[in-house]
Amino acid sequence: MTGAPAIVVHVPPPPSANLIWRRVPGKRGMIRSPEYKAWLEEAGWALNRQAPEMTIWGQFRAAVEVPRSRRDVDNWTKPLFDLLQKQHIIENDRLMTSYLVTEADRHDVMISLWPDDSPRPSVRNVAPRKRKATPAALNKLRARKMREGIVF
């Protein structure tokens, strides 16, 4: 990540990504855990104080510094980027082109964001997957090839 970031914010550490959703007994689906709801509110206020009306539209890159812990570093990212999207700091977390997560001796989480104007590969440029041939499809192919006089 080169150059000065467009946005730098500090938020309290989020709950583990494994603990942000809860099942409701007797109902279908999941709900946000009380810990996650409380963190979203606290961190949302922190973001509003630090970056009022600041948004990166389109693609972006991110660097995240998290407190040293036994937690996997990728466990931090889901709640953090969901928060940034909910607070309109970023347009959509799927527009992130790259991110770096590092541990540091700190008590909060620091998130640095850069706009990214580099071209992003389109799904349309990916070759379609070949379907597996079923026995029925193979039999049809054999019959057609035999009618055409081709033996394989």
N, C-alpha and C positions, 0 to 999 in steps of 0.2 A: 504494500500500500504506500504509494508515493505521494508527496505533496501534503499540504495541510488538509485535514478532514473538513468537510462542510458543516458537519454537526458532531459535537461531542457531548454526551450526557452521562450522568451518574445516577444509578438507581440502586435500591436495596436488592440483595440477592433474592432470586425467585425460589419458590419451592421446587423440589425435584420434579422433572417432567413425568416421573412415574406416579406422582401424587397429586396432579392437578385435576384429574377427573375422578368421579365417584359414581358407582352404580346406585340406583335407587331401588330398594327392595320392592318387588311387586310391580315395577314399571319397566318399560323398555327404554333403552338409551342410557346416556351418561349425563351428569351435571357437573358443574365446576365445584371443586371442593371449597369449603369455607376458607381454608388457608390461601388458596389460589385467589379467591375473590378479594380477600383482605389485601393480599400483595398487589393485585391489579389496581386497586384503589390507591394504595399508598404510592406505588411506583408511578401511576398515572398523574397524581398531583406533583410528584417530583419532576416528571417530564414537562408538565405544563409550566412550572416555574423556570426551567432551564431553556426550553426551546419553544416558546409560544409562537404559534403560527409558522413554524419551520417545517417544510416537507420536502423530501426528495421525490420527485416524480420520475417514474421510469426505473431503469436498471440502476443498481447500486452495489457497492462493495462495503464490507463491514469488518471491523476488528473489535474483538471483545476481550477485555481483561477481567478475569473472575478471581475470587479469593481462592487461595490454595485449600484443597480439601481432598477427601477420598472419592469424591464424586467424579464420574467420567466427564471430561470437558464438553462432550457433545450433549450431555444432559441439560446444560444451561441454555442452549440456544432456542428451543421451541417456545418456552414461555417468554423469553426476551423479545424475539421477533414478532410473536403474536401481539405483545404489548405495543411495540413500535407501530404496528399496523393499526391496532385499535385506537391509538392516540393520534393517528394520521401523521406520524413522523416519516413513515414510508408509505408508498402507495399500496404495495402488496409484497409480502415476504417472498413470493415465488419469483419476483423480479431480481432477487439477489444473484449476482454473477459469481461472487466468491466471498468467503469469510474466513477469518483466522481467530481462533480462540486460544488465549494464553493464560496461564495461571500467574498470579502476582501476589505479593504480600500486601493485601488490601482488605477492607471490610465491606466495600460496596462493589458494584459492577460498573465498569466504564465501557461505553459503547461509542465507537467512532465510525462515522459513515461518510462515504465518498460517492458522488454521482459517477456512474460508469457509462460512457458513451460508446464503448467497444461493441461491435456487432455480436449479437447473441445467436447461436445456431437455432434454426427453426426446426420444428418437428417435421415439417414438410420435406426437409432435406434428407431425412433418414429413410433408408430403403425399407420397404415393407417386409415384414416377416413372412417367410414361406410357410404355407400351411402344411401340416403333416398329411400324407396321403393315407386315406382310409382304404380298407380292403375293397369296398364297393367302388371307390374312385379308381383304384388300380385295375379292377376288372373292366370297367368302362374304357379306360385308356388302352388296355391290351386288346379289347374287342375292336376299337377304332383303328389301332395300328395294324391289326391283322386284316381288316377290311381294306386298308390302304396298301397292304402287301409288305409292311414293315414288321420284321420279327425282332423282338428284343428279349 
